[in-house]
């Protein structure tokens, strides 16, 4: 059977296979954007409010607040246990988090592993 475009019905069925071959080798699929690990510092007061930050704007503020709250909780727990904890270091496979106690607040350093 001939189609209006001048190709046979069997020829029209083969068209998707030809396009699949072309798209597989010549048209590259979109790659997801790489997420860069954050680097910077921020300070929190004794209530957990962020005072200053050098973190990139892409770093969620809610995450910085959550980190600050956990850091302050660790320093308070050490104080209640009468332990002299002035610095806290947490190392993940891709990230190092270091916090220093500062008069009830804290300064937190976030650095990608090298």
MARMAR-514283 format. One line per field, with one value per residue (C-alpha): residue in one letter; chain; x, y, z. Coordinates in Angstrom, 1 decimal, padded with zeros to 4 digits. Example, Ala and Ser with C-alpha at 12.3 -4.5 7.8 and 13.67 -1.06 7.14 Angstrom:
residues 2
r <- (a,s)
c <- (A,A)
c1 <- (012.3,013.7)
c2 <- (-004.5,-001.1)
c3 <- (007.8,007.1)
***
This chain:
residues 114
r <- (x,x,x,x,x,x,x,x,x,x,x,x,x,x,x,x,x,x,x,x,x,x,x,x,x,x,x,x,x,x,x,x,x,x,x,x,x,x,x,x,x,x,x,x,x,x,x,x,x,x,x,x,x,x,x,x,x,x,x,x,x,x,x,x,x,x,x,x,x,x,x,x,x,x,x,x,x,x,x,x,x,x,x,x,x,x,x,x,x,x,x,x,x,x,x,x,x,x,x,x,x,x,x,x,x,x,x,x,x,x,x,x,x,x)
c <- (A,A,A,A,A,A,A,A,A,A,A,A,A,A,A,A,A,A,A,A,A,A,A,A,A,A,A,A,A,A,A,A,A,A,A,A,A,A,A,A,A,A,A,A,A,A,A,A,A,A,A,A,A,A,A,A,A,A,A,A,A,A,A,A,A,A,A,A,A,A,A,A,A,A,A,A,A,A,A,A,A,A,A,A,A,A,A,A,A,A,A,A,A,A,A,A,A,A,A,A,A,A,A,A,A,A,A,A,A,A,A,A,A,A)
c1 <- (000.0,001.4,001.1,000.5,004.1,005.2,006.6,005.1,003.5,006.5,008.9,007.0,007.3,011.1,011.5,011.5,014.3,016.4,015.7,016.6,020.0,020.6,019.6,021.6,024.9,024.5,022.1,023.4,020.8,020.7,023.0,021.9,023.7,026.5,026.0,029.1,029.7,029.3,032.2,032.1,031.4,028.5,028.0,025.0,024.1,023.0,019.4,020.4,019.9,022.4,024.4,026.9,027.5,030.0,028.1,026.9,023.4,022.5,023.0,019.6,019.2,017.1,020.0,022.4,019.9,019.5,023.3,023.6,020.9,022.6,026.0,024.6,022.9,026.2,028.0,025.2,025.2,028.9,028.5,025.8,028.1,030.9,033.1,035.4,034.3,035.6,035.6,033.6,034.7,032.5,034.0,031.8,033.2,032.7,032.5,034.1,032.1,034.0,032.4,033.9,032.1,032.0,030.3,027.2,027.0,029.2,031.1,030.7,033.1,032.0,034.6,034.5,037.0,039.9)
c2 <- (000.0,003.4,006.3,009.9,010.8,008.2,005.7,002.2,001.2,-001.1,001.8,004.0,001.3,001.3,005.0,004.9,002.4,004.7,007.6,005.5,004.7,008.4,009.6,006.9,008.0,011.7,013.3,013.2,013.0,015.8,015.1,016.1,019.1,018.2,019.4,021.0,020.3,023.5,025.3,028.1,029.1,030.5,031.7,031.1,032.8,031.0,030.9,029.2,032.3,032.6,035.8,035.6,033.2,032.7,029.7,029.8,031.1,027.7,026.1,025.9,028.2,025.6,023.1,025.6,026.3,022.5,022.0,025.0,023.6,020.2,021.8,023.9,020.9,019.0,021.8,022.2,018.4,018.5,021.4,019.6,016.6,018.9,018.1,020.8,020.6,023.5,022.0,019.4,017.7,015.4,013.8,012.4,010.7,013.9,016.6,017.8,019.8,021.6,023.7,025.8,027.1,030.8,032.2,030.2,030.3,028.6,029.1,026.2,025.5,023.3,022.0,019.4,016.5,016.7)
c3 <- (000.0,-000.9,001.5,000.4,000.9,-001.7,000.8,001.2,004.5,005.3,004.6,007.0,009.7,009.3,009.8,013.6,013.6,011.4,013.8,016.8,015.2,014.5,017.9,019.7,018.2,017.2,019.6,023.2,025.9,028.5,031.4,034.9,036.3,038.7,042.2,043.7,047.3,049.4,050.9,053.4,056.9,059.0,062.5,064.7,068.0,071.1,069.8,066.6,064.3,061.5,061.9,059.0,056.1,053.3,052.0,048.4,047.8,046.4,049.9,051.5,054.5,056.3,056.1,057.6,060.4,061.0,061.1,063.5,065.8,066.0,066.6,069.5,070.9,071.0,072.7,075.3,076.0,076.5,078.9,080.9,081.1,082.3,079.3,077.9,074.2,072.2,068.8,067.0,063.7,061.6,058.5,055.8,052.7,050.6,053.3,056.5,059.0,061.8,064.5,067.2,070.3,070.7,073.8,073.5,069.7,067.2,064.0,061.5,058.7,055.8,053.4,050.6,051.0,048.7)
***
